[in-house]
Amino acid sequence: MKKNISLILMGVGGVGRQLLQHIVSCRSLHAKQGIHLRVVGVSDSKSLVVASDAFTTELGDTFLMEVCRVKSDGASLSTISGYGESKVFTNSESTKKIIDVAAFLGKSTGLALVDCSASSETIPMLTQAVDLDCCVVMANKKPLTSTMEDYDKLISYPRRIRHESTVGAGLPVIASLNRILSSGDPVHRIIGSLSGTLGYVMSEVEDGKPLSQVVQSAKNLGYTEPDPRDDLSGMDVARKALILARLLGRRINLDDIKIESLYPEEMAPSVMSIEDFLGTGILSLDKDIQERVSKASLNGNVLRYVCVIDASRCQVGIQELPKDSPLGRLRGSDNVLEIYTRCYNDQPLVIQGAGAGNDTTAAGVLADIIDIQDLFP
């Protein structure tokens, strides 16, 4: 008997589009597994396209590929209105419509809200959806790093929440930690390099290349955000660290995390333009980083930008680490996480692999969607 998993996708940027392509390309695989993913709605920041009758119809694969094409061209979803069996709602109406569909499907056929946006505005919808018996799958880190009140509401039904792709893209970080915690094995310490961008930057400056040159190369390779300071600030790593810390039971907020930025406040986006930062600002940071690299090398160590979570601290920043440790051996944009527990004390559990990229992140989201199939009738 075929099992239908109905879903609404919020966010059709790089990850969201890749997810739609994965869903379409995996049709035959999922059919063999007795699963069919029914995409009944897709939304961007301005509008929502939803199947004309979410109970009986869905957005067809041809339509989903058209969504990918339109969004790749930088246009709004509203430009494909009237295409096939669908209805379009503007931003002001779309939130209400999503909740209406969630209320309708949540208690009957089931519904998964899939958040691949990078917005805080999805939080009220996600928390309401959980109350309506829906499932929530997130690549978006912001809902899980909002207030403790929002966090508690979201995880009030933990079996209905999946968020593997919020930390380490497609790597099994959350699943591994949940298994360890469920077994009663106390986690003493987590240390990890959780930014592909900063992993690349730190391993390249270790080879003697100036920070300014490395950041420009990373930008050219597409590793950084359009403004590299979004990566260099450490805020993305801090959000991932907060998700892990809260998973361990720490009731803390972003403000409680000590964050080391790779640039000073006088070079912040509110003070200095991207052009000035990349043109002159970052050049003044080369000397300090190179001195720190040389000092670490004299101690037989290397520098890595890591998160550290233990009983007394949750912080992100540059640390000196042994060259022969899993983190010390890290090269390029891979992610590495070392988890120390009672069972994994002398030899930590090490999770390593591609921790960034639309493809791997979307694959992690798709795996999370399939993982909730038992919650659908």
C-alpha positions in Angstrom: 0.0 0.0 0.0 1.4 3.4 -1.0 2.0 5.9 1.8 1.4 9.6 0.9 3.4 12.3 2.7 1.9 15.7 2.0 4.2 18.7 2.4 4.4 22.4 2.0 7.9 23.9 1.2 8.7 27.3 2.6 11.8 28.9 1.0 12.9 28.2 -2.6 16.4 29.5 -2.5 19.4 27.2 -3.3 18.5 24.5 -0.8 14.7 24.6 -1.5 15.2 24.4 -5.3 17.6 21.5 -4.9 15.1 19.7 -2.6 12.4 20.0 -5.2 14.8 18.6 -7.8 15.7 15.7 -5.4 12.0 14.9 -4.8 11.3 14.7 -8.6 14.4 12.7 -9.4 13.8 10.2 -6.6 10.2 9.4 -7.7 11.1 5.8 -8.8 13.2 5.1 -5.7 10.4 6.3 -3.4 7.8 4.3 -5.3 9.8 1.1 -4.7 9.8 2.1 -1.0 6.0 2.5 -1.1 6.2 6.3 -0.5 4.9 9.2 -2.5 5.8 12.8 -1.6 2.8 15.1 -2.3 4.0 18.7 -2.6 0.8 20.6 -2.0 2.3 24.1 -1.6 5.5 26.2 -2.2 6.2 29.6 -0.8 8.8 32.3 -1.0 9.0 35.5 1.0 6.3 37.2 -1.2 3.8 34.6 -2.1 2.4 31.1 -1.8 1.4 28.7 -4.6 -0.9 25.9 -3.3 -2.7 23.1 -5.0 -6.3 23.9 -5.8 -7.6 21.2 -3.5 -4.8 20.2 -1.1 -6.8 17.1 0.0 -7.0 15.5 -3.5 -4.5 17.3 -5.8 -0.8 18.2 -5.7 1.6 20.4 -7.6 2.8 18.2 -10.4 6.5 17.6 -11.2 6.4 19.8 -14.4 5.1 22.6 -12.2 7.8 22.0 -9.6 10.5 22.3 -12.2 8.9 25.5 -13.4 9.1 26.8 -9.9 12.8 26.0 -9.8 13.3 27.8 -13.2 11.4 30.9 -12.2 13.2 31.2 -8.8 16.6 30.6 -10.4 15.9 33.6 -12.6 15.3 35.7 -9.5 11.5 36.1 -10.1 8.7 35.8 -7.6 6.4 32.7 -7.5 3.5 35.0 -8.3 4.8 35.2 -11.9 3.6 31.6 -12.5 0.0 32.2 -11.3 -2.7 30.2 -13.0 -0.2 27.5 -14.1 -2.0 24.2 -13.7 -4.3 23.3 -10.8 -3.0 25.9 -8.4 -3.9 29.1 -6.6 -1.6 32.0 -5.6 -1.8 33.9 -2.4 0.2 37.1 -1.6 2.3 37.5 1.5 -0.4 38.8 3.7 -2.7 35.9 2.8 -0.2 33.1 2.6 0.4 32.7 6.3 -3.3 32.2 7.0 -3.6 29.8 4.0 -0.7 27.7 5.2 -2.3 27.4 8.7 -5.7 26.6 7.1 -4.1 23.7 5.1 -2.2 22.6 8.2 -5.5 22.5 10.2 -7.2 20.6 7.4 -4.6 18.0 6.7 -2.8 17.8 10.0 -5.5 15.8 11.7 -6.6 13.8 8.6 -3.9 12.8 6.1 -1.0 14.5 7.9 1.2 17.3 6.7 4.9 18.2 6.9 5.9 21.9 6.9 9.4 22.0 5.4 11.4 25.2 6.2 14.3 25.8 3.9 14.1 29.6 4.3 16.6 31.7 6.3 13.8 33.7 8.0 12.5 34.2 11.5 9.1 34.9 10.1 8.3 31.2 9.8 8.4 30.6 13.6 4.7 31.4 14.4 3.6 29.1 11.5 5.8 26.3 12.7 4.7 26.5 16.3 1.1 26.5 15.3 1.6 23.6 12.9 3.0 21.5 15.7 -0.2 22.1 17.7 -2.2 21.1 14.7 -0.6 17.6 14.7 1.7 18.5 11.7 5.3 17.5 11.3 8.1 20.1 10.9 11.3 19.6 9.0 13.9 22.4 9.1 17.1 23.4 7.4 16.5 26.9 8.7 18.4 27.4 12.0 16.5 30.5 13.2 13.5 28.8 14.7 15.7 26.6 16.9 17.9 29.6 18.0 15.0 31.9 18.8 13.8 32.4 22.4 13.5 29.4 24.8 9.8 29.9 24.7 9.7 29.3 20.9 12.1 26.5 21.2 10.1 24.7 23.9 6.9 25.0 21.7 8.7 23.6 18.7 10.1 20.6 20.4 7.0 19.9 22.6 6.3 16.9 20.3 9.9 15.8 19.5 8.9 12.9 17.3 7.2 15.3 14.9 10.4 17.5 14.5 13.4 16.8 12.3 16.3 19.2 11.8 19.3 17.2 10.9 20.3 19.8 8.2 20.5 22.7 10.7 23.9 21.4 11.8 26.4 19.9 9.4 24.1 19.8 6.3 23.6 16.1 5.5 25.9 14.7 8.1 24.3 12.5 10.9 25.1 14.9 13.7 21.6 15.4 15.4 20.7 11.7 14.9 23.9 10.5 16.4 23.6 12.8 19.4 20.0 11.8 20.0 21.0 8.1 20.0 23.7 8.8 22.5 21.4 10.8 24.8 18.6 8.2 24.5 21.1 5.5 25.6 21.8 7.4 28.8 25.5 8.0 27.9 26.3 11.5 29.2 27.9 13.9 26.7 30.9 15.7 28.4 32.2 17.8 25.6 31.6 18.6 21.9 34.2 20.4 19.8 33.8 20.9 16.1 34.5 22.8 12.9 31.0 23.5 11.7 31.5 26.1 9.0 32.8 24.8 5.6 33.8 28.4 4.8 35.8 28.9 8.0 37.3 25.4 7.7 38.6 26.3 4.3 39.9 29.7 5.4 41.8 28.3 8.4 43.4 25.4 6.5 44.5 27.8 3.8 46.1 30.4 6.1 47.9 27.5 7.7 49.7 27.1 4.4 51.0 30.6 4.7 48.5 32.4 2.4 47.3 35.8 3.6 43.8 35.9 5.1 42.7 38.6 2.6 43.7 36.4 -0.4 42.0 33.3 1.1 38.7 35.1 1.8 38.7 36.4 -1.8 39.3 32.9 -3.1 36.6 31.5 -0.9 34.2 34.1 -2.2 35.1 33.4 -5.9 34.6 29.6 -5.2 31.1 30.4 -3.9 32.0 29.2 -0.3 31.0 32.5 1.3 27.8 34.5 1.6 27.7 37.5 -0.8 29.2 39.5 2.1 31.9 37.2 3.5 31.5 39.0 6.9 28.3 36.9 7.4 30.7 33.9 7.7 33.6 35.6 9.3 31.5 37.0 12.2 31.1 33.4 13.5 27.3 33.9 14.0 26.4 31.0 11.8 28.6 28.7 13.8 27.2 30.2 17.0 23.6 29.2 15.9 24.8 25.7 15.2 26.5 25.5 18.6 23.3 26.8 20.3 21.2 24.1 18.6 23.7 21.4 19.9 23.8 22.9 23.4 20.0 23.1 23.7 19.9 19.5 22.5 22.1 18.6 25.5 19.6 20.4 27.8 21.4 23.7 28.2 18.7 26.5 28.5 20.8 29.2 27.0 20.3 31.9 24.3 22.6 33.3 21.5 23.6 36.2 23.9 25.1 33.6 26.3 27.5 32.3 23.7 31.0 33.9 23.5 31.6 34.6 19.8 35.0 35.5 18.3 34.6 37.5 15.1 37.5 37.5 12.6 37.0 41.2 12.0 36.7 44.1 14.5 33.5 46.1 15.1 34.8 49.1 13.0 34.6 46.8 9.9 31.1 45.7 10.5 28.6 45.9 7.6 26.8 48.8 9.3 30.1 50.8 9.3 32.0 49.6 6.2 30.9 48.7 2.7 31.7 45.2 1.2 33.9 46.9 -1.4 35.9 48.8 1.3 36.2 45.7 3.5 37.5 43.5 0.7 39.6 46.3 -0.8 41.4 47.6 2.2 39.9 46.5 5.5 40.7 42.9 5.4 44.3 43.6 4.4 44.9 45.0 7.8 43.9 41.7 9.4 46.6 39.6 7.6 49.4 40.2 10.0 47.6 39.3 13.2 46.3 36.0 11.8 49.7 35.1 10.3 51.4 35.7 13.7 48.8 33.4 15.4 49.4 30.7 12.8 53.2 30.9 13.3 52.9 30.8 17.1 50.6 27.7 16.9 53.1 26.1 14.6 55.9 26.5 17.0 53.8 24.6 19.6 53.2 21.8 17.1 49.6 23.0 16.7 47.3 24.4 14.0 44.5 27.0 14.3 40.9 26.0 13.7 37.7 28.0 14.0 35.6 25.8 16.3 32.6 25.6 18.7 33.3 24.2 22.1 30.5 23.0 24.4 31.1 21.5 27.8 29.7 21.8 31.3 31.0 25.3 31.9 31.1 27.0 28.4 29.6 27.3 25.0 31.8 29.4 22.8 33.0 29.7 19.2 36.3 31.1 18.0 39.8 30.3 17.0 41.6 27.5 19.0 45.0 26.0 18.9 44.7 22.2 18.3 47.1 19.3 17.8 48.1 18.8 14.2 47.4 15.0 14.5 43.9 15.4 16.0 40.8 14.9 13.7 40.2 18.7 13.7 43.9 19.4 13.2 43.9 17.1 10.1 40.9 18.9 8.6 41.4 20.3 5.2 39.1 22.3 2.9 35.5 22.8 3.5 34.6 19.6 5.3 32.9 19.6 8.8 34.3 17.7 11.7 32.7 17.1 15.1 34.3 15.3 18.0 31.9 14.1 20.7 33.2 13.0 24.1 31.0 10.9 26.4 31.4 8.2 29.0 31.7 5.6 26.3 33.6 7.8 23.9 36.0 9.2 26.4 39.5 8.3 25.3 38.5 8.0 21.6 35.8 10.5 20.7 33.0 9.8 18.3 34.2 11.6 15.1 31.7 12.7 12.5 33.3 14.1 9.3 32.3 14.9 5.8 30.9 17.6 3.5 29.1 19.9 5.8 28.0 22.6 3.4 26.4 23.0 -0.1 22.9 23.1 -1.4 23.0 19.5 -2.6 24.1 17.8 0.6 21.8 20.1 2.7 18.8 19.3 0.5 19.6 15.5 0.7 19.6 15.8 4.5 16.2 17.5 4.4 14.8 14.8 2.1 16.1 12.1 4.4 14.4 13.8 7.3 11.1 13.9 5.4 11.3 10.2 4.6 12.2 9.6 8.3 8.8 10.9 9.5 6.8 8.5 7.3 5.6 6.4 10.2 3.7 9.5 11.5 1.5 9.4 8.3 -1.5 7.1 8.0 
